[in-house]
Amino acid sequence: METYTAMRHFADSWGLLGMTIFFIAAVLFVFRPGSRRSADEAAQIPLKDD
């Protein structure tokens, strides 16, 4: 089997599954309880005067 064909089969199956799991994990991380306060604090960092 050629390298290209093997990589194509891998990307079609496990690569897609991996990207889907990563996307779901990223969405859950953003919308987890308590994330609004930490996001608001991070948004204010550029506006703080030291």
mmCIF entry with sequence, helices, sheets and N, C-alpha, C, O atoms, coordinates in Angstrom:
data_MODEL
# 
_entry.id   MODEL 
# 
_entity.id                         1 
_entity.type                       polymer 
_entity.pdbx_number_of_molecules   1 
# 
_entity_poly.entity_id                      1 
_entity_poly.type                           'polypeptide(L)' 
_entity_poly.nstd_linkage                   no 
_entity_poly.nstd_monomer                   no 
_entity_poly.pdbx_seq_one_letter_code       METYTAMRHFADSWGLLGMTIFFIAAVLFVFRPGSRRSADEAAQIPLKDD 
_entity_poly.pdbx_seq_one_letter_code_can   METYTAMRHFADSWGLLGMTIFFIAAVLFVFRPGSRRSADEAAQIPLKDD 
_entity_poly.pdbx_strand_id                 A 
# 
loop_
_entity_poly_seq.entity_id 
_entity_poly_seq.num 
_entity_poly_seq.mon_id 
_entity_poly_seq.hetero 
1 1  MET n 
1 2  GLU n 
1 3  THR n 
1 4  TYR n 
1 5  THR n 
1 6  ALA n 
1 7  MET n 
1 8  ARG n 
1 9  HIS n 
1 10 PHE n 
1 11 ALA n 
1 12 ASP n 
1 13 SER n 
1 14 TRP n 
1 15 GLY n 
1 16 LEU n 
1 17 LEU n 
1 18 GLY n 
1 19 MET n 
1 20 THR n 
1 21 ILE n 
1 22 PHE n 
1 23 PHE n 
1 24 ILE n 
1 25 ALA n 
1 26 ALA n 
1 27 VAL n 
1 28 LEU n 
1 29 PHE n 
1 30 VAL n 
1 31 PHE n 
1 32 ARG n 
1 33 PRO n 
1 34 GLY n 
1 35 SER n 
1 36 ARG n 
1 37 ARG n 
1 38 SER n 
1 39 ALA n 
1 40 ASP n 
1 41 GLU n 
1 42 ALA n 
1 43 ALA n 
1 44 GLN n 
1 45 ILE n 
1 46 PRO n 
1 47 LEU n 
1 48 LYS n 
1 49 ASP n 
1 50 ASP n 
# 
_struct_asym.id          A 
_struct_asym.entity_id   1 
# 
loop_
_struct_conf.conf_type_id 
_struct_conf.id 
_struct_conf.pdbx_PDB_helix_id 
_struct_conf.beg_label_comp_id 
_struct_conf.beg_label_asym_id 
_struct_conf.beg_label_seq_id 
_struct_conf.pdbx_beg_PDB_ins_code 
_struct_conf.end_label_comp_id 
_struct_conf.end_label_asym_id 
_struct_conf.end_label_seq_id 
_struct_conf.pdbx_end_PDB_ins_code 
_struct_conf.beg_auth_comp_id 
_struct_conf.beg_auth_asym_id 
_struct_conf.beg_auth_seq_id 
_struct_conf.end_auth_comp_id 
_struct_conf.end_auth_asym_id 
_struct_conf.end_auth_seq_id 
_struct_conf.pdbx_PDB_helix_class 
_struct_conf.details 
_struct_conf.pdbx_PDB_helix_length 
HELX_P HELX_P1 AA1 THR A 3  ? PHE A 10 ? THR A 3  PHE A 10 1 ? 8  
HELX_P HELX_P2 AA2 ALA A 11 ? GLY A 15 ? ALA A 11 GLY A 15 3 ? 5  
HELX_P HELX_P3 AA3 LEU A 16 ? VAL A 30 ? LEU A 16 VAL A 30 1 ? 15 
HELX_P HELX_P4 AA4 SER A 35 ? GLN A 44 ? SER A 35 GLN A 44 1 ? 10 
HELX_P HELX_P5 AA5 ILE A 45 ? LEU A 47 ? ILE A 45 LEU A 47 5 ? 3  
# 
_struct_conf_type.id          HELX_P 
_struct_conf_type.criteria    ? 
_struct_conf_type.reference   ? 
# 
loop_
_atom_site.group_PDB 
_atom_site.id 
_atom_site.type_symbol 
_atom_site.label_atom_id 
_atom_site.label_alt_id 
_atom_site.label_comp_id 
_atom_site.label_asym_id 
_atom_site.label_entity_id 
_atom_site.label_seq_id 
_atom_site.pdbx_PDB_ins_code 
_atom_site.Cartn_x 
_atom_site.Cartn_y 
_atom_site.Cartn_z 
_atom_site.occupancy 
_atom_site.B_iso_or_equiv 
_atom_site.pdbx_formal_charge 
_atom_site.auth_seq_id 
_atom_site.auth_comp_id 
_atom_site.auth_asym_id 
_atom_site.auth_atom_id 
_atom_site.pdbx_PDB_model_num 
ATOM 1   N N  . MET A 1 1  ? 0.852   -1.182 0.000  1.00 0.00 ? 1  MET A N  1 
ATOM 2   C CA . MET A 1 1  ? 0.000   0.000  0.000  1.00 0.00 ? 1  MET A CA 1 
ATOM 3   C C  . MET A 1 1  ? 0.896   1.243  0.000  1.00 0.00 ? 1  MET A C  1 
ATOM 4   O O  . MET A 1 1  ? 1.884   1.318  0.730  1.00 0.00 ? 1  MET A O  1 
ATOM 5   N N  . GLU A 1 2  ? 0.535   2.179  -0.810 1.00 0.00 ? 2  GLU A N  1 
ATOM 6   C CA . GLU A 1 2  ? 1.309   3.405  -0.885 1.00 0.00 ? 2  GLU A CA 1 
ATOM 7   C C  . GLU A 1 2  ? 1.143   4.225  0.390  1.00 0.00 ? 2  GLU A C  1 
ATOM 8   O O  . GLU A 1 2  ? 0.162   4.077  1.118  1.00 0.00 ? 2  GLU A O  1 
ATOM 9   N N  . THR A 1 3  ? 2.097   5.071  0.637  1.00 0.00 ? 3  THR A N  1 
ATOM 10  C CA . THR A 1 3  ? 2.040   5.932  1.821  1.00 0.00 ? 3  THR A CA 1 
ATOM 11  C C  . THR A 1 3  ? 0.860   6.878  1.752  1.00 0.00 ? 3  THR A C  1 
ATOM 12  O O  . THR A 1 3  ? 0.177   7.091  2.753  1.00 0.00 ? 3  THR A O  1 
ATOM 13  N N  . TYR A 1 4  ? 0.611   7.449  0.584  1.00 0.00 ? 4  TYR A N  1 
ATOM 14  C CA . TYR A 1 4  ? -0.503  8.383  0.436  1.00 0.00 ? 4  TYR A CA 1 
ATOM 15  C C  . TYR A 1 4  ? -1.834  7.700  0.722  1.00 0.00 ? 4  TYR A C  1 
ATOM 16  O O  . TYR A 1 4  ? -2.689  8.257  1.411  1.00 0.00 ? 4  TYR A O  1 
ATOM 17  N N  . THR A 1 5  ? -2.004  6.511  0.198  1.00 0.00 ? 5  THR A N  1 
ATOM 18  C CA . THR A 1 5  ? -3.255  5.781  0.397  1.00 0.00 ? 5  THR A CA 1 
ATOM 19  C C  . THR A 1 5  ? -3.446  5.436  1.869  1.00 0.00 ? 5  THR A C  1 
ATOM 20  O O  . THR A 1 5  ? -4.555  5.542  2.392  1.00 0.00 ? 5  THR A O  1 
ATOM 21  N N  . ALA A 1 6  ? -2.388  5.031  2.528  1.00 0.00 ? 6  ALA A N  1 
ATOM 22  C CA . ALA A 1 6  ? -2.489  4.696  3.946  1.00 0.00 ? 6  ALA A CA 1 
ATOM 23  C C  . ALA A 1 6  ? -2.836  5.927  4.776  1.00 0.00 ? 6  ALA A C  1 
ATOM 24  O O  . ALA A 1 6  ? -3.674  5.861  5.676  1.00 0.00 ? 6  ALA A O  1 
ATOM 25  N N  . MET A 1 7  ? -2.193  7.041  4.474  1.00 0.00 ? 7  MET A N  1 
ATOM 26  C CA . MET A 1 7  ? -2.493  8.269  5.216  1.00 0.00 ? 7  MET A CA 1 
ATOM 27  C C  . MET A 1 7  ? -3.911  8.744  4.923  1.00 0.00 ? 7  MET A C  1 
ATOM 28  O O  . MET A 1 7  ? -4.579  9.269  5.814  1.00 0.00 ? 7  MET A O  1 
ATOM 29  N N  . ARG A 1 8  ? -4.377  8.571  3.703  1.00 0.00 ? 8  ARG A N  1 
ATOM 30  C CA . ARG A 1 8  ? -5.733  8.977  3.337  1.00 0.00 ? 8  ARG A CA 1 
ATOM 31  C C  . ARG A 1 8  ? -6.764  8.154  4.095  1.00 0.00 ? 8  ARG A C  1 
ATOM 32  O O  . ARG A 1 8  ? -7.754  8.700  4.582  1.00 0.00 ? 8  ARG A O  1 
ATOM 33  N N  . HIS A 1 9  ? -6.549  6.865  4.199  1.00 0.00 ? 9  HIS A N  1 
ATOM 34  C CA . HIS A 1 9  ? -7.474  6.005  4.946  1.00 0.00 ? 9  HIS A CA 1 
ATOM 35  C C  . HIS A 1 9  ? -7.465  6.362  6.428  1.00 0.00 ? 9  HIS A C  1 
ATOM 36  O O  . HIS A 1 9  ? -8.515  6.374  7.070  1.00 0.00 ? 9  HIS A O  1 
ATOM 37  N N  . PHE A 1 10 ? -6.297  6.651  6.968  1.00 0.00 ? 10 PHE A N  1 
ATOM 38  C CA . PHE A 1 10 ? -6.196  7.045  8.375  1.00 0.00 ? 10 PHE A CA 1 
ATOM 39  C C  . PHE A 1 10 ? -6.937  8.351  8.623  1.00 0.00 ? 10 PHE A C  1 
ATOM 40  O O  . PHE A 1 10 ? -7.673  8.472  9.603  1.00 0.00 ? 10 PHE A O  1 
ATOM 41  N N  . ALA A 1 11 ? -6.750  9.322  7.749  1.00 0.00 ? 11 ALA A N  1 
ATOM 42  C CA . ALA A 1 11 ? -7.407  10.620 7.921  1.00 0.00 ? 11 ALA A CA 1 
ATOM 43  C C  . ALA A 1 11 ? -8.923  10.497 7.768  1.00 0.00 ? 11 ALA A C  1 
ATOM 44  O O  . ALA A 1 11 ? -9.672  11.187 8.460  1.00 0.00 ? 11 ALA A O  1 
ATOM 45  N N  . ASP A 1 12 ? -9.369  9.643  6.885  1.00 0.00 ? 12 ASP A N  1 
ATOM 46  C CA . ASP A 1 12 ? -10.808 9.474  6.680  1.00 0.00 ? 12 ASP A CA 1 
ATOM 47  C C  . ASP A 1 12 ? -11.487 8.835  7.882  1.00 0.00 ? 12 ASP A C  1 
ATOM 48  O O  . ASP A 1 12 ? -12.660 9.106  8.139  1.00 0.00 ? 12 ASP A O  1 
ATOM 49  N N  . SER A 1 13 ? -10.791 8.012  8.605  1.00 0.00 ? 13 SER A N  1 
ATOM 50  C CA . SER A 1 13 ? -11.437 7.313  9.714  1.00 0.00 ? 13 SER A CA 1 
ATOM 51  C C  . SER A 1 13 ? -11.017 7.895  11.062 1.00 0.00 ? 13 SER A C  1 
ATOM 52  O O  . SER A 1 13 ? -11.803 8.595  11.701 1.00 0.00 ? 13 SER A O  1 
ATOM 53  N N  . TRP A 1 14 ? -9.823  7.624  11.492 1.00 0.00 ? 14 TRP A N  1 
ATOM 54  C CA . TRP A 1 14 ? -9.390  8.018  12.837 1.00 0.00 ? 14 TRP A CA 1 
ATOM 55  C C  . TRP A 1 14 ? -9.104  9.508  12.942 1.00 0.00 ? 14 TRP A C  1 
ATOM 56  O O  . TRP A 1 14 ? -9.289  10.098 14.006 1.00 0.00 ? 14 TRP A O  1 
ATOM 57  N N  . GLY A 1 15 ? -8.663  10.116 11.871 1.00 0.00 ? 15 GLY A N  1 
ATOM 58  C CA . GLY A 1 15 ? -8.418  11.564 11.910 1.00 0.00 ? 15 GLY A CA 1 
ATOM 59  C C  . GLY A 1 15 ? -9.694  12.344 12.122 1.00 0.00 ? 15 GLY A C  1 
ATOM 60  O O  . GLY A 1 15 ? -9.725  13.287 12.913 1.00 0.00 ? 15 GLY A O  1 
ATOM 61  N N  . LEU A 1 16 ? -10.745 11.960 11.426 1.00 0.00 ? 16 LEU A N  1 
ATOM 62  C CA . LEU A 1 16 ? -12.039 12.619 11.597 1.00 0.00 ? 16 LEU A CA 1 
ATOM 63  C C  . LEU A 1 16 ? -12.581 12.396 13.002 1.00 0.00 ? 16 LEU A C  1 
ATOM 64  O O  . LEU A 1 16 ? -13.113 13.320 13.617 1.00 0.00 ? 16 LEU A O  1 
ATOM 65  N N  . LEU A 1 17 ? -12.451 11.196 13.502 1.00 0.00 ? 17 LEU A N  1 
ATOM 66  C CA . LEU A 1 17 ? -12.900 10.912 14.872 1.00 0.00 ? 17 LEU A CA 1 
ATOM 67  C C  . LEU A 1 17 ? -12.114 11.733 15.885 1.00 0.00 ? 17 LEU A C  1 
ATOM 68  O O  . LEU A 1 17 ? -12.695 12.262 16.832 1.00 0.00 ? 17 LEU A O  1 
ATOM 69  N N  . GLY A 1 18 ? -10.813 11.845 15.703 1.00 0.00 ? 18 GLY A N  1 
ATOM 70  C CA . GLY A 1 18 ? -9.984  12.635 16.613 1.00 0.00 ? 18 GLY A CA 1 
ATOM 71  C C  . GLY A 1 18 ? -10.343 14.118 16.594 1.00 0.00 ? 18 GLY A C  1 
ATOM 72  O O  . GLY A 1 18 ? -10.410 14.755 17.644 1.00 0.00 ? 18 GLY A O  1 
ATOM 73  N N  . MET A 1 19 ? -10.574 14.664 15.408 1.00 0.00 ? 19 MET A N  1 
ATOM 74  C CA . MET A 1 19 ? -10.954 16.079 15.313 1.00 0.00 ? 19 MET A CA 1 
ATOM 75  C C  . MET A 1 19 ? -12.321 16.331 15.932 1.00 0.00 ? 19 MET A C  1 
ATOM 76  O O  . MET A 1 19 ? -12.542 17.375 16.545 1.00 0.00 ? 19 MET A O  1 
ATOM 77  N N  . THR A 1 20 ? -13.244 15.378 15.776 1.00 0.00 ? 20 THR A N  1 
ATOM 78  C CA . THR A 1 20 ? -14.570 15.519 16.373 1.00 0.00 ? 20 THR A CA 1 
ATOM 79  C C  . THR A 1 20 ? -14.487 15.501 17.887 1.00 0.00 ? 20 THR A C  1 
ATOM 80  O O  . THR A 1 20 ? -15.138 16.308 18.551 1.00 0.00 ? 20 THR A O  1 
ATOM 81  N N  . ILE A 1 21 ? -13.704 14.603 18.440 1.00 0.00 ? 21 ILE A N  1 
ATOM 82  C CA . ILE A 1 21 ? -13.532 14.535 19.892 1.00 0.00 ? 21 ILE A CA 1 
ATOM 83  C C  . ILE A 1 21 ? -12.865 15.805 20.409 1.00 0.00 ? 21 ILE A C  1 
ATOM 84  O O  . ILE A 1 21 ? -13.249 16.319 21.460 1.00 0.00 ? 21 ILE A O  1 
ATOM 85  N N  . PHE A 1 22 ? -11.873 16.317 19.686 1.00 0.00 ? 22 PHE A N  1 
ATOM 86  C CA . PHE A 1 22 ? -11.209 17.555 20.095 1.00 0.00 ? 22 PHE A CA 1 
ATOM 87  C C  . PHE A 1 22 ? -12.187 18.723 20.080 1.00 0.00 ? 22 PHE A C  1 
ATOM 88  O O  . PHE A 1 22 ? -12.172 19.545 20.996 1.00 0.00 ? 22 PHE A O  1 
ATOM 89  N N  . PHE A 1 23 ? -13.029 18.813 19.068 1.00 0.00 ? 23 PHE A N  1 
ATOM 90  C CA . PHE A 1 23 ? -14.013 19.892 18.973 1.00 0.00 ? 23 PHE A CA 1 
ATOM 91  C C  . PHE A 1 23 ? -15.008 19.831 20.126 1.00 0.00 ? 23 PHE A C  1 
ATOM 92  O O  . PHE A 1 23 ? -15.317 20.856 20.734 1.00 0.00 ? 23 PHE A O  1 
ATOM 93  N N  . ILE A 1 24 ? -15.505 18.649 20.428 1.00 0.00 ? 24 ILE A N  1 
ATOM 94  C CA . ILE A 1 24 ? -16.460 18.494 21.534 1.00 0.00 ? 24 ILE A CA 1 
ATOM 95  C C  . ILE A 1 24 ? -15.801 18.860 22.854 1.00 0.00 ? 24 ILE A C  1 
ATOM 96  O O  . ILE A 1 24 ? -16.423 19.512 23.693 1.00 0.00 ? 24 ILE A O  1 
ATOM 97  N N  . ALA A 1 25 ? -14.559 18.454 23.051 1.00 0.00 ? 25 ALA A N  1 
ATOM 98  C CA . ALA A 1 25 ? -13.841 18.793 24.282 1.00 0.00 ? 25 ALA A CA 1 
ATOM 99  C C  . ALA A 1 25 ? -13.618 20.294 24.397 1.00 0.00 ? 25 ALA A C  1 
ATOM 100 O O  . ALA A 1 25 ? -13.732 20.847 25.491 1.00 0.00 ? 25 ALA A O  1 
ATOM 101 N N  . ALA A 1 26 ? -13.306 20.959 23.299 1.00 0.00 ? 26 ALA A N  1 
ATOM 102 C CA . ALA A 1 26 ? -13.102 22.412 23.322 1.00 0.00 ? 26 ALA A CA 1 
ATOM 103 C C  . ALA A 1 26 ? -14.397 23.139 23.663 1.00 0.00 ? 26 ALA A C  1 
ATOM 104 O O  . ALA A 1 26 ? -14.384 24.102 24.430 1.00 0.00 ? 26 ALA A O  1 
ATOM 105 N N  . VAL A 1 27 ? -15.511 22.688 23.103 1.00 0.00 ? 27 VAL A N  1 
ATOM 106 C CA . VAL A 1 27 ? -16.807 23.310 23.398 1.00 0.00 ? 27 VAL A CA 1 
ATOM 107 C C  . VAL A 1 27 ? -17.170 23.100 24.859 1.00 0.00 ? 27 VAL A C  1 
ATOM 108 O O  . VAL A 1 27 ? -17.628 24.032 25.519 1.00 0.00 ? 27 VAL A O  1 
ATOM 109 N N  . LEU A 1 28 ? -16.974 21.898 25.372 1.00 0.00 ? 28 LEU A N  1 
ATOM 110 C CA . LEU A 1 28 ? -17.267 21.633 26.785 1.00 0.00 ? 28 LEU A CA 1 
ATOM 111 C C  . LEU A 1 28 ? -16.367 22.454 27.702 1.00 0.00 ? 28 LEU A C  1 
ATOM 112 O O  . LEU A 1 28 ? -16.808 22.906 28.759 1.00 0.00 ? 28 LEU A O  1 
ATOM 113 N N  . PHE A 1 29 ? -15.111 22.651 27.310 1.00 0.00 ? 29 PHE A N  1 
ATOM 114 C CA . PHE A 1 29 ? -14.191 23.450 28.121 1.00 0.00 ? 29 PHE A CA 1 
ATOM 115 C C  . PHE A 1 29 ? -14.636 24.904 28.188 1.00 0.00 ? 29 PHE A C  1 
ATOM 116 O O  . PHE A 1 29 ? -14.550 25.531 29.244 1.00 0.00 ? 29 PHE A O  1 
ATOM 117 N N  . VAL A 1 30 ? -15.107 25.439 27.082 1.00 0.00 ? 30 VAL A N  1 
ATOM 118 C CA . VAL A 1 30 ? -15.533 26.842 27.037 1.00 0.00 ? 30 VAL A CA 1 
ATOM 119 C C  . VAL A 1 30 ? -16.812 27.051 27.836 1.00 0.00 ? 30 VAL A C  1 
ATOM 120 O O  . VAL A 1 30 ? -16.953 28.061 28.527 1.00 0.00 ? 30 VAL A O  1 
ATOM 121 N N  . PHE A 1 31 ? -17.738 26.116 27.750 1.00 0.00 ? 31 PHE A N  1 
ATOM 122 C CA . PHE A 1 31 ? -19.029 26.279 28.404 1.00 0.00 ? 31 PHE A CA 1 
ATOM 123 C C  . PHE A 1 31 ? -19.111 25.590 29.765 1.00 0.00 ? 31 PHE A C  1 
ATOM 124 O O  . PHE A 1 31 ? -20.212 25.361 30.266 1.00 0.00 ? 31 PHE A O  1 
ATOM 125 N N  . ARG A 1 32 ? -17.987 25.258 30.366 1.00 0.00 ? 32 ARG A N  1 
ATOM 126 C CA . ARG A 1 32 ? -18.008 24.620 31.683 1.00 0.00 ? 32 ARG A CA 1 
ATOM 127 C C  . ARG A 1 32 ? -18.468 25.624 32.738 1.00 0.00 ? 32 ARG A C  1 
ATOM 128 O O  . ARG A 1 32 ? -18.328 26.831 32.540 1.00 0.00 ? 32 ARG A O  1 
ATOM 129 N N  . PRO A 1 33 ? -19.014 25.143 33.853 1.00 0.00 ? 33 PRO A N  1 
ATOM 130 C CA . PRO A 1 33 ? -19.437 26.050 34.916 1.00 0.00 ? 33 PRO A CA 1 
ATOM 131 C C  . PRO A 1 33 ? -18.244 26.823 35.490 1.00 0.00 ? 33 PRO A C  1 
ATOM 132 O O  . PRO A 1 33 ? -17.182 26.246 35.726 1.00 0.00 ? 33 PRO A O  1 
ATOM 133 N N  . GLY A 1 34 ? -18.420 28.100 35.708 1.00 0.00 ? 34 GLY A N  1 
ATOM 134 C CA . GLY A 1 34 ? -17.366 28.915 36.285 1.00 0.00 ? 34 GLY A CA 1 
ATOM 135 C C  . GLY A 1 34 ? -16.412 29.512 35.275 1.00 0.00 ? 34 GLY A C  1 
ATOM 136 O O  . GLY A 1 34 ? -15.482 30.219 35.663 1.00 0.00 ? 34 GLY A O  1 
ATOM 137 N N  . SER A 1 35 ? -16.606 29.256 34.000 1.00 0.00 ? 35 SER A N  1 
ATOM 138 C CA . SER A 1 35 ? -15.659 29.777 33.014 1.00 0.00 ? 35 SER A CA 1 
ATOM 139 C C  . SER A 1 35 ? -15.917 31.246 32.684 1.00 0.00 ? 35 SER A C  1 
ATOM 140 O O  . SER A 1 35 ? -15.024 31.926 32.180 1.00 0.00 ? 35 SER A O  1 
ATOM 141 N N  . ARG A 1 36 ? -17.111 31.740 32.957 1.00 0.00 ? 36 ARG A N  1 
ATOM 142 C CA . ARG A 1 36 ? -17.418 33.134 32.638 1.00 0.00 ? 36 ARG A CA 1 
ATOM 143 C C  . ARG A 1 36 ? -16.545 34.084 33.462 1.00 0.00 ? 36 ARG A C  1 
ATOM 144 O O  . ARG A 1 36 ? -16.048 35.080 32.937 1.00 0.00 ? 36 ARG A O  1 
ATOM 145 N N  . ARG A 1 37 ? -16.362 33.786 34.720 1.00 0.00 ? 37 ARG A N  1 
ATOM 146 C CA . ARG A 1 37 ? -15.563 34.672 35.572 1.00 0.00 ? 37 ARG A CA 1 
ATOM 147 C C  . ARG A 1 37 ? -14.113 34.710 35.114 1.00 0.00 ? 37 ARG A C  1 
ATOM 148 O O  . ARG A 1 37 ? -13.508 35.780 35.044 1.00 0.00 ? 37 ARG A O  1 
ATOM 149 N N  . SER A 1 38 ? -13.552 33.541 34.802 1.00 0.00 ? 38 SER A N  1 
ATOM 150 C CA . SER A 1 38 ? -12.154 33.519 34.359 1.00 0.00 ? 38 SER A CA 1 
ATOM 151 C C  . SER A 1 38 ? -12.000 34.170 32.978 1.00 0.00 ? 38 SER A C  1 
ATOM 152 O O  . SER A 1 38 ? -10.977 34.796 32.700 1.00 0.00 ? 38 SER A O  1 
ATOM 153 N N  . ALA A 1 39 ? -13.011 34.026 32.116 1.00 0.00 ? 39 ALA A N  1 
ATOM 154 C CA . ALA A 1 39 ? -12.949 34.665 30.800 1.00 0.00 ? 39 ALA A CA 1 
ATOM 155 C C  . ALA A 1 39 ? -13.059 36.182 30.942 1.00 0.00 ? 39 ALA A C  1 
ATOM 156 O O  . ALA A 1 39 ? -12.376 36.918 30.229 1.00 0.00 ? 39 ALA A O  1 
ATOM 157 N N  . ASP A 1 40 ? -13.909 36.658 31.851 1.00 0.00 ? 40 ASP A N  1 
ATOM 158 C CA . ASP A 1 40 ? -14.020 38.100 32.076 1.00 0.00 ? 40 ASP A CA 1 
ATOM 159 C C  . ASP A 1 40 ? -12.723 38.674 32.647 1.00 0.00 ? 40 ASP A C  1 
ATOM 160 O O  . ASP A 1 40 ? -12.308 39.771 32.273 1.00 0.00 ? 40 ASP A O  1 
ATOM 161 N N  . GLU A 1 41 ? -12.092 37.935 33.546 1.00 0.00 ? 41 GLU A N  1 
ATOM 162 C CA . GLU A 1 41 ? -10.802 38.388 34.094 1.00 0.00 ? 41 GLU A CA 1 
ATOM 163 C C  . GLU A 1 41 ? -9.737  38.451 33.000 1.00 0.00 ? 41 GLU A C  1 
ATOM 164 O O  . GLU A 1 41 ? -8.961  39.405 32.944 1.00 0.00 ? 41 GLU A O  1 
ATOM 165 N N  . ALA A 1 42 ? -9.700  37.469 32.160 1.00 0.00 ? 42 ALA A N  1 
ATOM 166 C CA . ALA A 1 42 ? -8.716  37.450 31.065 1.00 0.00 ? 42 ALA A CA 1 
ATOM 167 C C  . ALA A 1 42 ? -8.985  38.572 30.064 1.00 0.00 ? 42 ALA A C  1 
ATOM 168 O O  . ALA A 1 42 ? -8.049  39.118 29.480 1.00 0.00 ? 42 ALA A O  1 
ATOM 169 N N  . ALA A 1 43 ? -10.251 38.917 29.863 1.00 0.00 ? 43 ALA A N  1 
ATOM 170 C CA . ALA A 1 43 ? -10.584 39.982 28.922 1.00 0.00 ? 43 ALA A CA 1 
ATOM 171 C C  . ALA A 1 43 ? -10.164 41.340 29.444 1.00 0.00 ? 43 ALA A C  1 
ATOM 172 O O  . ALA A 1 43 ? -9.937  42.254 28.652 1.00 0.00 ? 43 ALA A O  1 
ATOM 173 N N  . GLN A 1 44 ? -10.054 41.499 30.752 1.00 0.00 ? 44 GLN A N  1 
ATOM 174 C CA . GLN A 1 44 ? -9.693  42.782 31.349 1.00 0.00 ? 44 GLN A CA 1 
ATOM 175 C C  . GLN A 1 44 ? -8.188  42.988 31.465 1.00 0.00 ? 44 GLN A C  1 
ATOM 176 O O  . GLN A 1 44 ? -7.753  44.087 31.811 1.00 0.00 ? 44 GLN A O  1 
ATOM 177 N N  . ILE A 1 45 ? -7.390  41.981 31.190 1.00 0.00 ? 45 ILE A N  1 
ATOM 178 C CA . ILE A 1 45 ? -5.937  42.087 31.337 1.00 0.00 ? 45 ILE A CA 1 
ATOM 179 C C  . ILE A 1 45 ? -5.354  43.226 30.500 1.00 0.00 ? 45 ILE A C  1 
ATOM 180 O O  . ILE A 1 45 ? -4.544  43.983 31.035 1.00 0.00 ? 45 ILE A O  1 
ATOM 181 N N  . PRO A 1 46 ? -5.708  43.401 29.231 1.00 0.00 ? 46 PRO A N  1 
ATOM 182 C CA . PRO A 1 46 ? -5.102  44.494 28.454 1.00 0.00 ? 46 PRO A CA 1 
ATOM 183 C C  . PRO A 1 46 ? -5.502  45.883 28.955 1.00 0.00 ? 46 PRO A C  1 
ATOM 184 O O  . PRO A 1 46 ? -4.811  46.863 28.677 1.00 0.00 ? 46 PRO A O  1 
ATOM 185 N N  . LEU A 1 47 ? -6.593  45.972 29.678 1.00 0.00 ? 47 LEU A N  1 
ATOM 186 C CA . LEU A 1 47 ? -7.088  47.275 30.125 1.00 0.00 ? 47 LEU A CA 1 
ATOM 187 C C  . LEU A 1 47 ? -6.536  47.690 31.486 1.00 0.00 ? 47 LEU A C  1 
ATOM 188 O O  . LEU A 1 47 ? -6.725  48.831 31.909 1.00 0.00 ? 47 LEU A O  1 
ATOM 189 N N  . LYS A 1 48 ? -5.866  46.788 32.163 1.00 0.00 ? 48 LYS A N  1 
ATOM 190 C CA . LYS A 1 48 ? -5.326  47.099 33.491 1.00 0.00 ? 48 LYS A CA 1 
ATOM 191 C C  . LYS A 1 48 ? -4.076  47.958 33.359 1.00 0.00 ? 48 LYS A C  1 
ATOM 192 O O  . LYS A 1 48 ? -3.232  47.722 32.495 1.00 0.00 ? 48 LYS A O  1 
ATOM 193 N N  . ASP A 1 49 ? -3.971  48.956 34.228 1.00 0.00 ? 49 ASP A N  1 
ATOM 194 C CA . ASP A 1 49 ? -2.768  49.789 34.291 1.00 0.00 ? 49 ASP A CA 1 
ATOM 195 C C  . ASP A 1 49 ? -1.890  49.259 35.412 1.00 0.00 ? 49 ASP A C  1 
ATOM 196 O O  . ASP A 1 49 ? -2.346  49.068 36.540 1.00 0.00 ? 49 ASP A O  1 
ATOM 197 N N  . ASP A 1 50 ? -0.636  49.027 35.090 1.00 0.00 ? 50 ASP A N  1 
ATOM 198 C CA . ASP A 1 50 ? 0.286   48.534 36.119 1.00 0.00 ? 50 ASP A CA 1 
ATOM 199 C C  . ASP A 1 50 ? 1.000   49.678 36.789 1.00 0.00 ? 50 ASP A C  1 
ATOM 200 O O  . ASP A 1 50 ? 1.816   49.457 37.684 1.00 0.00 ? 50 ASP A O  1 
# 
